[in-house]
Amino acid sequence: MKTKTSGFTLIELLVVISIIGTLVGLIVNNMASARARARDSSKKSGLTQLKTALRLYYNDYQQYPEGNGFSINGCGDGDDPCTPGGTFSAGLPDPTIYMRQLPPSVNYQSGLVAGLTNDEFIAKAILENASDPDILPSQEACPCASCSFAETEYIVCAD
């Protein structure tokens, strides 16, 4: 007579391992998308802070700082192009600092900040999550006849 041994068969072990592998894959994928959403949130926050700093500058000088289509001029002596991590200020002789450190999430050298005129500006950053619900409303709130926005660009502009 055969005695029944306790234990798992090879097929049972393979099924359990495949289920665990699938669950781990789903969890890792969700963690990666959560990180992307966190980076996008940081970019949006940085643009909002930049918008506030530009508005404070406008309140003092009744115009936005000049830009060359790729960066704003408001660093160093006030006429130098700003770079990520730089200090946005009016320069000399007015030492007012509007933003101690420009957001690194906005790549100024790649044309993601555009000074349009002295009365308006558009700042944009590329988000990783193309399905972010804030992208389309931000683009619709900032009409620009000469601008074309990519599907993943989050936009802030003058009010």
N, C-alpha and C positions, 0 to 999 in steps of 0.2 A: 504494500500500500504506500502511496505517495503521501508525504507529509507536506503540508503547506508552510512555506517559509515566509517570514514577514520581510518586506522590503519593496522597493520600487523596480519596475521593469525599465528597460532602456527607453521604450517609447514614452512612458510616463515622465521620465526625466527630461527627454527632449521636448515634450510639450510644455513642461513647466519652464524650462530654460528659454524657449521661444517666446512664451508669454512675458517673462521678465525682460527679455531683450526688447520686445515691442514697447513695453511700458517705459523702459529707460530711454529709448529713442524718442518717444513722445515728450517726456519730461525735459530732455536736453534741448529739443526743438523749441519748446515753450520758453525755456530759460534764455535762449538766444534771442527770441523775439521780444522778450521782456527787456533785455539789455538794449535792444535797438529802440524800443519805445522810450526808455529812460534817456538815451542820448538825444532823441528827438525832443523830448520835454526840456532838456537842458538847452538845446538850440533855440527853441521857442522862447524860453525864459530870457536867454541872452539877447535876443532880438527885441523883446519887450523892454528890457533895461536900456538897450541902445536907443530905442524910440524915446524913452523918457529923458535920457541925457540930451538927445538932439532937440527935444522940445524945450528943455531948460536953456540950452544955447540959443534957441530961437527967441525965447522970452527976453533974453538979455540983449540980443543984437538985431531983432526983427528980421532975421534971415537965417537959413541953415548954412552950415559951413560948406564951402565949395567942394566939389568932388570932380574926379576925372572919369567917372563912369565905373571905376574899379575900386576906388577908396574915397574916403572923406578926408579933407584937409583940416586937421584940428589937433595935431600932435607936435611935439617939439616946440618950435617957436610959434605955433598956431597955423603955419602954412605947410607943414610937412604932412605927407600922407600917413594916415594911421595904419598900423599893422596889428594883428591879433596880439593881445597881451599888453599893448601900449596904453598910455594914459591919454584920454581924450580931454583936451583943455583948450582954452581960448588962446593960450600962448602969452607972449610978452606984449604989452606991459601989464595985461590983466592975468594974474596967475590962477584964475578960477578953474578948478578941476571939475569937469562934469561927469566923468566916469574914470575911476581909478585904474581899471583894467578892462580893456575892450574884450568882448566875449571871443574865446578862441574857436567857437563853433562856426563863426562866420569867416570864411576864407576871403579876405579882402583882395588878395592878389589874383583870384580867379574870377573876378568880376561879379561877386555876389553882393556888393554894395554899390548902389548907383545914386549919385547926387544928381537930380534932374535939373532943378533950378534953385534959386535962392529961397523959394517959397514952398518947395516940396522935395521929398526924398522917397526912395524905395530901398529897403534893405531886405535881402532874401537869403535863405539858407536851404540847402537840399536836405530833406528828411529821408530817413531810411525806410520808413513805413509808408508805402504809397497809398494805403487805405486810411491814413490818418484823417479823421473827420474835420479837422481844422484847416486843411489845405485849401479846399475850394472856397470856403467863406473868406479866408484871408486874401485870396486872389481877387474875389469879387469886390471886396471892400477897398481895393487899391486899383482903380481903373487907370490904365496908361495906354494911350493909343500907339505909342512907339515901342511898347514892351511886349515880349512874348514870354510866358512863364511855362516852365516844364511842369509835368504832372506832380512832381514831388517837391516843388518849391513852396515853402511857407513864406509869406510876404507880410511885412509891416510897412506902413507908409505914414505920411503926415496926415493929421486929422483934418 
